[in-house]
Structures are given as structure tokens and as C-alpha cells.
Amino acid sequence: MSGDREQIEPRTEDELAQQRQARFGHLPARVSPEDLVESEEAEPVHEEPDQPMVRREWG
């Protein structure tokens, strides 16, 4: 059975890199830490009232 198969030559790193580039293309440039943006909450978290609201306060 092993005589039916072709012997595959091991490929070099350069050949593998060329195949990856041909298949996937170039990677985008890395984002520098200065370009990253910190996120903040737009509104503070609403706290639940301690006591239930009285009906006359609903309106």
C-alpha cells in the first residue's frame, strides 16, 4: 500500500510562508496602544429605591 503513495517532500519555512500569503493575503497592520480607546459608561447605574413608591408618587 505504501508503494502507491507519492513521497511528499517536507517544505521549508519560506515555502510555507509563501503558501500562507497566497492563500490568506497580508495581515492588517497592528493597532498601537495609543490608538486604543477606553470605554466609559454613558449614564451612572440606576439604584433601586429603598422603600416601595407610594401610589400618589407615581403620577
C-alpha positions, 0 to 999 in steps of 0.5 A: 500500500505504501508503494502507491503513495507519492513521497511528499517532500517536507517544505521549508519555512519560506515555502510555507510562508509563501503558501500562507500569503497566497492563500490568506493575503497580508495581515492588517497592520497592528493597532498601537496602544495609543490608538486604543480607546477606553470605554466609559459608561454613558449614564451612572447605574440606576439604584433601586429605591429603598422603600416601595413608591407610594401610589400618589408618587407615581403620577 
